[in-house]
Amino acid sequence: MPDDTLDVDGWLRRIGHSGPREPALPTLRALIAAHTATIPFENIDVLLGRPPKLDLGSLQQKLVANGRGGYCFEQNSLLLAGLACLGFRVTGLLARVIRGMDADASGHATHMVVRVDLPEGPFLADVGFGNQTPTAPLAMRPGIEQETPHETMRLWPVGEELTLQARLGEDWQSIYRLSPHPRLSVDYEVANWFTATHPASLFVNNLIVARPGPGRTRHTLFNGQVTVRRPGERTERSRLADDADARGILESTFGLTLSDADLTDVLEALERKGTRGATHPFFA
């Protein structure tokens, strides 16, 4: 049987949080900042044909004990469990990914997020959207511009739903549209299976690694291209030179150490799928 009891102390050590634990807004801000800065977004298991397991025992082993990262279902399942252990009132939700589309566009409901209810009101908590992950909790109040350690964000009303938007330069870019209806763990199992196995899934065919850095910097690795984005500056792009360069970037920039076998398998998978040199506008 999988272990469904989270070692919350282990999670807090993993993200380097030694501060207050009371279920309050300052604690939530600190936890999200620490988690996003420490545990990278990555889809390596999906690329290698290993759909992620979402039971707490598996998540704890992979993301906490083994020092790996994960994508939204893994990251936010861990966050939800950790916050619940600390006494926060949490609810799992699903969002439709509409990155680069209109606020009311249709899209697959394949992104997990967490609602946290505090005396100040409900907040959106999300540590698993890759290179646009909100690095602070966002008050679920329509139309209010909210600062994070990285971009300014807002939640734009569309019917009964809210579209998360980030201001990039002078433009507001839609990221996902949030449904207010609570979800069960089985909903995430279905969405996770679709995302991790559908032949056309972005995650099945590409390597994606991301982590925010200090000074509002965001780092992204998409297949063989490394992107560094800083506010008010020209985006830096470079290509991985060789396998050794790939290992160095993963370790130094993203804090991700792979076994020799996994690194070889990742690079061979990209070659086999024909995507090692592929780019994508979302990760440019």
HUKABEL-V287637 format. One record per residue. PSI is psi in radians with two decimals (999 if undefined). BURIAL is b if it has 9 or more other ideal C-beta (glycine too) atoms within 8 Angstrom, else e. Layout:
PSI | BURIAL
PSI | BURIAL
This chain:
2.44 | e
2.62 | e
2.02 | e
0.36 | e
2.09 | e
2.34 | b
1.54 | e
-0.57 | b
-0.69 | e
-0.71 | b
-0.79 | b
-0.64 | b
-0.71 | e
-0.71 | b
-0.02 | b
0.48 | e
2.04 | e
0.21 | e
-2.82 | e
2.67 | e
0.01 | e
2.54 | e
1.35 | b
2.86 | e
-0.78 | b
-0.66 | e
-0.76 | b
-0.75 | b
-0.79 | b
-0.71 | b
-0.77 | b
-0.73 | b
-0.75 | b
-0.76 | b
-0.85 | b
-0.52 | b
-0.31 | b
-0.90 | b
1.97 | b
2.64 | b
2.28 | b
2.65 | b
0.52 | b
-0.77 | b
-0.69 | b
-0.81 | b
-0.61 | b
0.18 | b
0.47 | e
1.51 | e
2.27 | b
2.50 | b
2.45 | e
0.06 | b
2.66 | b
-0.62 | b
-0.78 | b
-0.75 | b
-0.75 | b
-0.70 | b
-0.79 | b
-0.98 | b
-0.51 | b
-1.08 | b
-0.72 | e
-0.05 | e
0.39 | e
3.05 | b
-2.80 | b
-3.13 | b
-2.93 | b
-0.78 | b
-0.62 | b
-0.91 | b
-0.84 | b
-0.40 | b
-0.72 | b
-0.77 | b
-0.81 | b
-0.80 | b
-0.73 | b
-0.77 | b
-0.70 | b
-0.70 | b
-0.53 | e
-0.02 | b
0.11 | e
2.59 | b
1.95 | e
2.61 | b
2.33 | e
2.40 | b
2.93 | b
2.60 | b
2.64 | b
2.15 | b
2.11 | b
0.62 | b
2.15 | b
0.07 | e
-3.12 | e
2.76 | e
-0.50 | b
0.27 | e
2.73 | b
2.68 | e
2.91 | b
2.38 | e
1.33 | b
0.46 | b
2.17 | b
2.39 | b
3.05 | b
2.33 | b
2.31 | b
2.11 | b
2.11 | b
2.91 | b
-0.50 | e
-0.18 | e
-3.06 | b
2.52 | b
2.54 | b
2.22 | b
2.24 | b
2.03 | b
0.32 | b
0.64 | b
0.56 | b
-2.25 | b
0.15 | b
0.38 | b
2.22 | b
2.24 | b
0.32 | b
2.71 | b
2.55 | b
2.18 | b
2.30 | b
1.11 | b
2.05 | e
2.37 | e
-0.02 | e
2.16 | e
2.28 | e
2.26 | b
2.49 | e
3.02 | b
-0.17 | e
-1.75 | e
2.81 | b
2.36 | b
2.86 | b
2.81 | b
1.98 | b
2.23 | b
2.34 | b
1.69 | b
-2.27 | e
0.02 | e
2.94 | b
2.26 | b
2.14 | b
2.23 | b
2.54 | b
2.45 | b
2.04 | b
1.87 | e
-2.14 | e
-0.01 | e
2.62 | e
2.16 | b
2.20 | b
2.46 | b
-1.02 | b
2.78 | b
2.21 | b
2.19 | b
2.41 | b
-0.10 | e
2.23 | e
2.59 | e
2.68 | b
2.85 | e
-0.55 | e
-0.53 | e
-0.67 | b
-0.60 | b
-0.76 | b
-0.85 | e
-0.65 | b
-0.75 | b
-0.75 | b
-0.85 | b
-0.60 | b
-0.17 | b
-0.32 | e
2.31 | e
-0.49 | e
0.06 | e
2.36 | b
-0.61 | e
-0.44 | b
-0.50 | b
-0.07 | b
2.71 | b
2.16 | b
2.13 | b
2.36 | b
2.59 | b
2.31 | b
2.62 | b
-3.13 | e
2.87 | e
0.56 | e
0.40 | b
2.51 | b
2.32 | b
2.36 | b
2.39 | b
2.07 | b
1.89 | b
-1.92 | b
0.14 | e
2.29 | b
2.26 | b
2.34 | b
2.10 | b
2.21 | b
2.50 | b
2.36 | e
0.09 | e
2.80 | e
2.36 | e
2.34 | b
2.35 | e
2.44 | b
2.82 | e
2.53 | e
2.31 | b
-0.73 | e
-3.03 | e
-0.67 | e
-0.66 | e
-0.70 | b
-0.81 | b
-0.77 | b
-0.75 | e
-0.78 | b
-0.72 | b
-0.84 | b
-0.67 | e
-0.64 | b
-0.05 | b
0.60 | b
2.00 | b
2.10 | e
2.67 | b
2.77 | e
-0.68 | e
-0.76 | e
-0.71 | b
-0.76 | b
-0.77 | b
-0.68 | b
-0.87 | b
-0.64 | b
-0.62 | e
-0.72 | b
-0.71 | b
-0.77 | e
-0.66 | e
-0.17 | e
0.50 | e
0.12 | b
-0.53 | b
0.10 | e
2.58 | b
3.03 | b
2.41 | b
-0.50 | e
-0.37 | e
0.33 | b
999 | e
